[in-house]
Amino acid sequence: MNSPLKIAIAGLGTVGGGVVKALTSRHAALAAQAGRGIEIVAVSARDTKKKRDFEVGNWVADPMALASGDADVVVELIGGEEGVARKLVEAALENGKHVVTANKALLAKHGKRLAELAEKNNLQLKFEAAVAGGIPVVSILREALIAHGVDAVKGILNGTCNYILTEMEVSGRGFAEVLKDAQAKGYAEADPTLDIGGGDTAHKLALLSSLAFGTAPDLANMKVEGIEQITAADIGFASEFGFRIKLLGVARQTSSGIDQRVHLAMVRARTPLANVDGAANGVVVDAGEAGSFFFSGRGAGEAPTASAVVSDIVEIARGSFGPVFGRPAASLKTLVPADSGAALSAYYLRFEVLDVPGVLAEIAGRLSEANVSIESMIQRGRAPGESVAIVMITHESPQYAVERALKAIAASDKVRARPCMIPMEAA
Amino acid sequence: MNSPLKIAIAGLGTVGGGVVKALTSRHAALAAQAGRGIEIVAVSARDTKKKRDFEVGNWVADPMALASGDADVVVELIGGEEGVARKLVEAALENGKHVVTANKALLAKHGKRLAELAEKNNLQLKFEAAVAGGIPVVSILREALIAHGVDAVKGILNGTCNYILTEMEVSGRGFAEVLKDAQAKGYAEADPTLDIGGGDTAHKLALLSSLAFGTAPDLANMKVEGIEQITAADIGFASEFGFRIKLLGVARQTSSGIDQRVHLAMVRARTPLANVDGAANGVVVDAGEAGSFFFSGRGAGEAPTASAVVSDIVEIARGSFGPVFGRPAASLKTLVPADSGAALSAYYLRFEVLDVPGVLAEIAGRLSEANVSIESMIQRGRAPGESVAIVMITHESPQYAVERALKAIAASDKVRARPCMIPMEAA
């Protein structure tokens, strides 16, 4: 058997601990699969005194020292798009060490440049754990679904958001209350902004989009919305129409360019993405003539994320080749954004209106003026002189037309709040 | 860029044609992903005069000549566990050529020996297309879900069977009628035995089981049943109980050994496998602590299967390493079969009985004597003196206990036909 592959791990939080445990407890099995042993030669973590449920030797105080030690592979689990994580990855690649990382923010921002550095030095920079935890969607896009090109990739990529949306649907409770509950249970961070604001999904989508379309990761050309605006009422109405509301990341090749969006979408019940519940993740890849493929499972947490890190390490041990983003980094194209306003979609619309004669006629008139036609409608409850909800599903219309109509409707003195607008996504 | 990878293709049926078309029409894109061009240098097919919707040069009359030509990779798409396919694969590996194949029968029977031959000569023998068409489940088991071991792999692996079961459910028609229709539409072969008898699923399961558990593919230690016995009535009753009936291949690590089975199973509605419809395939992998993962998509046909073949070719072009079945072939263990009779499961039972007093008491008595308890029951229709159905769901019981009770019940003169017994599968 070949000499063992030497690993240095920077960051011993949940994922780092999971990696140590898997490499230790399944050492012999993984050596058989890798064709050589895998040895942890050094670790580094901010808090060296924290009580941990595993043992590991050779602590190094300064993570940067790992880049110049005797490891073959540096596993970066510190996180963050700048700072130590970025410096460590750069130094490791400059010093001839392969890198495995779960750092989606770093790669979404600096992916092309880091991949160029890795490829120049004939090194691997692997990041299966950066997207969808244990679901091997990075490999699937990089290696498997390549024969017919990819038309679109769309996914539920943030377990926190999906947990909150599922809980809201099951319990009928409001967003703020469910978020608090999720924080208490450890499904949401104390500062949940990156998750619920859509930023984490955006980082992941930028990587999937790059792999799918051969473009450099591009966060700038992406419309990003979070889940903060969702109400229990919307979730209930969606259900009545036969839909579920999910936070999706969608990257799609269109005739005008690549459309990248993170937003709440109405997904028809019984489709695969609609049935991704709780903290799970799910991804649909539309692979040209080969058809649509769906992948789901646990997208975060110790064991699923460690599973992805370990599979990357074993690939390096086996001598894995192939460019970081599936094509040589130097050839990754600049993304040409689609004209997203022209994209056709059906929409869910909710208006909070004064229950006075003529309000429905006014809304219908504004939509009609913008050439937006209505497929179905619910007007629930009568409260003369008070506020009631009017909910509609439109036929397929260009986004800009619906936005124009909604602007006009919002200006009416019979309309009490900003109208809610959620696109349908075939999934 | 490196010199092109030279490919020879044996067999130009649906899949072979799809491979030629993908390699031709997406030549530049695939070269960018592979790091080198991919050139078809020779092809061979039984019928050289057949009209084809693609062009290809350098026809070779004898497929065996491909094993000694100048190709780097021989793509074997002839099929069959013996004969030309086997000889060609052996000769190619002996002559220093990598092999890509979709031949599940060949590998299920001779996989270990062929893998040893490939590994001895430092060659790749890749078979993503042999299982589940475009779903990259071979790579997923070989490379991705390895950190925590696999407890079970279960799948809908035969599109013909799943199409027939779906059509029976949707239309309420019987098996024979739907099979005839499927044959007319090209979803079933003129001789459908290998599909509907479960043999094709068995070949695929043997490969998945090997990848999951590090054992040599083993068809002998596998219980294989087909779908011929299914009735529209069973599908209807299943639906009333909240289940769908699917032909599953299941391989599971148990305390007594590995349990490998191909049979009809009751799958709870809303679970992933229950929602795999029509000719699609779906696979669940229970990956230890990392949790359950689900993968679905088109499992057969030109583009999906070609997609898998092309991804294998590109992996070889990139310089892919790693043993054929995930571990060195010489180390693949002999499968120790589980005591499947002791396996606990709930069961769906249907009895066709004479509608006379005492018949239910007799059935319940026999089940009780075998310690099998009943969770729910449907007795539909009254036709004194004639045949009616009694349908039950049992609590979890050992298989041998249920079989013992059914044997006793079948001996009763009040029972008109062999009782139907379908296990539940959590999926």
Contacts between the chains, C-beta under 8 A, distances in Angstrom:
chain1	res1	chain2	res2	distance
A	22	B	147	4.5
A	22	B	148	6.3
A	26	B	147	6.9
A	26	B	148	7.2
A	26	B	149	6.8
A	29	B	149	6.8
A	29	B	214	7.8
A	30	B	146	7.0
A	30	B	147	7.4
A	32	B	214	7.2
A	32	B	327	4.8
A	32	B	328	7.1
A	32	B	331	6.2
A	33	B	146	5.5
A	33	B	323	7.9
A	33	B	326	5.6
A	33	B	327	5.8
A	35	B	321	7.8
A	35	B	322	7.4
A	35	B	323	7.2
A	35	B	328	7.4
A	128	B	144	7.4
A	134	B	145	7.2
A	134	B	287	6.9
A	134	B	290	4.7
A	134	B	291	6.7
A	134	B	293	6.4
A	135	B	293	6.3
A	136	B	139	7.9
A	136	B	140	5.8
A	136	B	143	7.6
A	136	B	144	3.6
A	136	B	145	7.3
A	139	B	136	7.8
A	139	B	139	6.8
A	139	B	143	6.8
A	139	B	144	6.1
A	140	B	136	5.8
A	140	B	140	8.0
A	143	B	136	7.6
A	143	B	139	6.8
A	143	B	311	6.0
A	143	B	314	7.3
A	143	B	315	6.3
A	144	B	128	7.4
A	144	B	136	3.6
A	144	B	139	6.1
A	144	B	307	7.7
A	144	B	308	7.6
A	144	B	311	4.9
A	145	B	134	7.1
A	145	B	136	7.4
A	145	B	307	6.5
A	145	B	311	7.5
A	146	B	30	7.0
A	146	B	33	5.5
A	146	B	307	7.9
A	146	B	310	7.1
A	146	B	311	5.9
A	146	B	314	6.3
A	147	B	22	4.5
A	147	B	26	6.9
A	147	B	30	7.4
A	147	B	303	7.8
A	147	B	306	6.1
A	147	B	307	4.2
A	147	B	309	7.9
A	147	B	310	3.6
A	147	B	311	6.3
A	148	B	22	6.3
A	148	B	26	7.2
A	148	B	303	6.0
A	148	B	307	6.0
A	149	B	26	6.8
A	149	B	29	6.8
A	214	B	29	7.8
A	214	B	32	7.3
A	270	B	275	6.8
A	272	B	272	7.9
A	272	B	275	7.4
A	272	B	296	7.0
A	275	B	270	6.8
A	275	B	272	7.4
A	275	B	275	6.9
A	287	B	134	6.9
A	287	B	307	6.6
A	288	B	303	7.4
A	289	B	302	7.9
A	289	B	303	3.8
A	290	B	134	4.7
A	290	B	297	7.8
A	290	B	298	6.7
A	290	B	303	4.5
A	290	B	304	4.8
A	290	B	306	7.7
A	290	B	307	4.1
A	291	B	134	6.7
A	291	B	297	6.0
A	291	B	298	4.3
A	291	B	303	7.0
A	291	B	304	6.0
A	292	B	297	6.3
A	292	B	298	8.0
A	293	B	134	6.4
A	293	B	135	6.3
A	293	B	295	7.3
A	293	B	296	6.9
A	293	B	297	3.5
A	293	B	298	7.9
A	294	B	294	7.6
A	294	B	295	7.2
A	294	B	296	4.8
A	294	B	297	6.5
A	295	B	293	7.3
A	295	B	294	7.3
A	295	B	295	5.3
A	296	B	272	7.0
A	296	B	293	6.9
A	296	B	294	4.8
A	297	B	290	7.8
A	297	B	291	6.0
A	297	B	292	6.3
A	297	B	293	3.5
A	297	B	294	6.5
A	298	B	290	6.7
A	298	B	291	4.3
A	298	B	292	8.0
A	298	B	293	7.8
A	302	B	289	7.9
A	303	B	147	7.8
A	303	B	148	6.0
A	303	B	288	7.4
A	303	B	289	3.8
A	303	B	290	4.5
A	303	B	291	7.1
A	304	B	290	4.7
A	304	B	291	6.0
A	306	B	147	6.1
A	306	B	290	7.7
A	307	B	144	7.7
A	307	B	145	6.5
A	307	B	146	7.9
A	307	B	147	4.2
A	307	B	148	6.0
A	307	B	287	6.7
A	307	B	290	4.1
A	308	B	144	7.6
A	309	B	147	7.9
A	310	B	146	7.1
A	310	B	147	3.6
A	311	B	143	6.0
A	311	B	144	4.9
A	311	B	145	7.5
A	311	B	146	6.0
A	311	B	147	6.3
A	314	B	143	7.3
A	314	B	146	6.3
A	315	B	143	6.3
A	315	B	322	7.9
A	318	B	321	4.6
A	318	B	322	4.4
A	319	B	319	7.5
A	319	B	321	4.1
A	319	B	322	8.0
A	320	B	320	7.3
A	320	B	321	6.9
A	320	B	322	8.0
A	321	B	35	7.8
A	321	B	318	4.6
A	321	B	319	4.1
A	321	B	320	6.8
A	321	B	321	7.8
A	322	B	35	7.4
A	322	B	315	8.0
A	322	B	318	4.4
A	322	B	319	8.0
A	322	B	320	8.0
A	323	B	33	8.0
A	323	B	35	7.1
A	326	B	33	5.6
A	327	B	32	4.8
A	327	B	33	5.8
A	328	B	32	7.1
A	328	B	35	7.4
A	331	B	32	6.2
